[in-house]
Amino acid sequence: MVREVFSRLNQLFVVVANAGNADADGVVEVSIDGGPPHPIDTGKALRPGDFLEYPLEGEYVQRRGQVVVTVRPTASIVERNAGNNVFVGVVTPDAPNDLAVIDITYGGSGPHLIATIRNRSPIPLTGEVTIAIREFSAEDQLLLRETRELDVERGATQAFEFPAITTPPLESVQVIISTDAINDADASNNLLPRRGPR
């Protein structure tokens, strides 16, 4: 049975328990939201009442949401109640997830604007990020707003290039990001510069 599903440093963990009357051993498969199975080798027989806590490789908690976890034991294990092999519940990140704009520069051919974002989360992040670029002026002009693919390792950076933006002076440009991929822990670093010119 699935005893518990939780987040530890925003990695998804599952606790599998033997709720039967006999020892259970072999490989147990765990799938998340109907995805491909994760094989779990119990290593030794789980006696009745024993449980195994296991991190699911590549499964992360980017934001609070519902998960469906299904356990499929080997054919050698006779199930009394297959219904308790499915967990449906809400899992919340237990550590802050955060993206920050850390640099704006001109580079590449043109040159053109390049904005760099750092992943300050304990896990890799994927999804979409919306990037808005505005120029400080009397009209406070929005130059561009685009949604880009986010794919950045823990602690790493991802650079986004904007070939259409080549002329505004750096001191007059601000980059603002937003995303539904995470519960962002610090919205204050979602823009650079942090405040407009005086």
matplotlib code that plots the C-alpha trace (Angstrom):
import matplotlib.pyplot as plt

x = [0.0, 1.0, 1.4, 2.5, 3.7, 5.6, 8.2, 11.8, 13.8, 11.2, 11.9, 9.0, 9.2, 6.8, 6.4, 5.4, 4.1, 3.3, -0.2, -0.6, 0.0, 3.0, 6.4, 6.7, 9.8, 11.0, 10.6, 7.7, 6.8, 5.6, 4.1, 3.2, 0.1, 0.0, 3.6, 6.3, 6.9, 9.8, 11.1, 11.8, 13.9, 12.9, 16.4, 14.9, 11.6, 9.2, 7.6, 4.0, 3.8, 7.2, 7.6, 10.1, 10.7, 12.0, 12.9, 11.5, 14.3, 13.4, 10.1, 10.1, 7.6, 7.7, 4.4, 1.5, -0.7, -2.4, -0.6, -1.8, 0.7, 0.1, 2.0, 2.2, 3.8, 5.3, 3.0, 4.4, 2.7, -0.9, -3.0, -5.9, -6.8, -5.5, -7.4, -4.9, -2.2, -3.3, -2.7, -4.5, -3.6, -2.0, 1.8, 3.4, 7.0, 8.8, 11.6, 11.4, 11.5, 12.8, 13.8, 15.8, 16.8, 20.5, 21.9, 20.9, 23.5, 24.0, 25.8, 25.8, 25.3, 23.7, 24.4, 21.0, 19.6, 20.3, 18.6, 20.0, 17.8, 19.2, 17.4, 17.7, 15.6, 16.9, 15.7, 15.8, 13.0, 11.1, 8.0, 7.3, 8.4, 7.0, 9.5, 8.5, 11.0, 10.2, 12.0, 11.8, 10.6, 7.8, 5.4, 7.0, 7.0, 6.6, 9.0, 8.2, 6.5, 7.2, 6.7, 9.8, 10.6, 12.3, 14.8, 17.4, 19.3, 19.5, 21.7, 22.4, 21.5, 19.6, 20.1, 17.3, 18.2, 16.0, 17.4, 14.7, 15.9, 19.1, 19.0, 17.8, 20.6, 20.9, 20.3, 16.8, 15.7, 14.0, 13.3, 10.4, 9.7, 6.6, 5.8, 3.2, 5.8, 6.6, 5.3, 7.8, 9.3, 10.7, 8.9, 11.2, 14.0, 11.7, 12.8, 16.1, 16.9, 14.9, 13.5, 13.2, 15.6, 14.8]
y = [0.0, 3.7, 4.9, 8.5, 10.8, 13.9, 16.5, 16.6, 19.5, 19.6, 16.0, 13.7, 10.8, 7.8, 5.5, 2.0, -0.3, -4.0, -4.1, -7.8, -10.9, -12.2, -11.0, -9.0, -8.7, -8.1, -5.0, -2.6, -0.2, 3.3, 5.7, 9.4, 10.8, 7.9, 8.3, 5.7, 3.4, 3.9, 0.5, 0.2, -2.7, -3.4, -4.9, -7.3, -8.7, -6.2, -8.0, -7.2, -3.7, -2.7, 0.3, 1.7, 5.4, 6.0, 9.1, 9.1, 10.1, 12.9, 13.7, 17.2, 19.4, 22.8, 24.1, 23.0, 20.6, 17.2, 14.0, 10.5, 7.8, 4.2, 1.2, -2.0, -4.9, -8.0, -10.8, -12.9, -10.6, -11.5, -8.4, -8.4, -4.8, -3.3, -0.1, 1.1, 1.0, 4.4, 7.7, 10.9, 14.0, 17.4, 17.8, 21.1, 22.2, 22.0, 24.4, 27.7, 27.6, 30.9, 32.4, 35.6, 38.0, 38.5, 40.1, 42.3, 42.9, 43.3, 40.6, 38.3, 39.5, 42.9, 43.1, 42.4, 42.2, 39.1, 38.5, 35.9, 34.1, 32.1, 29.1, 29.5, 26.4, 23.1, 21.3, 21.7, 23.7, 23.3, 24.9, 28.3, 31.8, 35.0, 37.8, 41.4, 44.1, 47.7, 51.0, 53.7, 56.8, 59.4, 56.8, 53.8, 51.8, 48.0, 46.8, 43.1, 40.3, 36.7, 33.3, 31.1, 27.6, 27.3, 24.4, 25.2, 23.0, 23.7, 26.7, 27.2, 30.0, 30.3, 33.1, 34.4, 36.4, 39.0, 39.8, 42.4, 44.7, 46.4, 50.1, 51.2, 52.0, 49.4, 51.9, 52.6, 48.9, 46.8, 43.0, 41.4, 37.7, 35.8, 32.1, 29.6, 26.8, 27.4, 29.0, 31.8, 32.5, 35.9, 38.1, 41.0, 39.5, 38.9, 42.2, 44.0, 46.7, 46.2, 49.7, 52.3, 55.3, 58.4]
z = [0.0, -0.4, 3.2, 2.5, -0.3, 0.6, -0.4, 1.0, -0.3, -3.1, -4.3, -4.3, -1.8, -1.5, 1.5, 0.6, 3.4, 3.7, 5.0, 4.4, 6.6, 4.7, 3.8, 0.5, -1.5, -5.1, -7.2, -6.7, -9.5, -8.6, -11.2, -10.9, -12.6, -15.0, -16.1, -16.6, -13.7, -11.2, -10.2, -6.5, -5.3, -1.7, -1.1, 1.5, 2.3, 3.9, 6.9, 7.7, 9.1, 7.6, 5.3, 2.8, 2.2, -1.3, -3.3, -6.8, -9.2, -11.5, -9.7, -8.2, -6.4, -8.2, -6.8, -4.6, -6.5, -6.7, -7.4, -8.2, -7.1, -8.0, -6.7, -8.7, -6.8, -8.4, -9.5, -6.6, -4.1, -3.4, -2.8, -0.3, -1.1, -4.3, -3.6, -1.1, -3.8, -5.1, -3.4, -4.5, -2.6, -2.5, -2.1, -1.3, -1.7, 1.7, 0.6, -1.3, -5.1, -6.6, -9.9, -10.1, -12.9, -12.3, -15.4, -18.4, -21.1, -24.9, -26.7, -29.7, -33.3, -33.5, -30.5, -28.9, -25.4, -23.3, -19.9, -17.5, -14.9, -12.0, -10.4, -6.6, -5.9, -4.5, -7.6, -11.4, -12.9, -16.1, -17.6, -19.0, -18.0, -19.3, -19.8, -20.2, -21.3, -20.7, -21.4, -18.8, -20.5, -20.1, -21.5, -19.6, -22.9, -23.0, -25.7, -25.6, -23.7, -24.6, -23.1, -23.2, -22.2, -18.8, -18.3, -15.7, -13.3, -9.5, -8.9, -12.6, -15.0, -18.2, -20.7, -22.9, -26.1, -27.7, -31.2, -31.8, -29.0, -30.0, -29.2, -25.8, -23.3, -20.6, -17.9, -19.4, -19.7, -17.1, -17.4, -15.5, -15.2, -14.1, -14.1, -13.0, -13.0, -9.3, -6.2, -6.4, -2.9, -3.6, -6.1, -5.4, -7.5, -10.5, -12.0, -12.8, -12.0, -8.8, -9.1, -11.9, -12.3, -10.3]

ax = plt.figure().add_subplot(projection="3d")
ax.plot(x, y, z, "-o")
ax.set_aspect("equal")
plt.show()
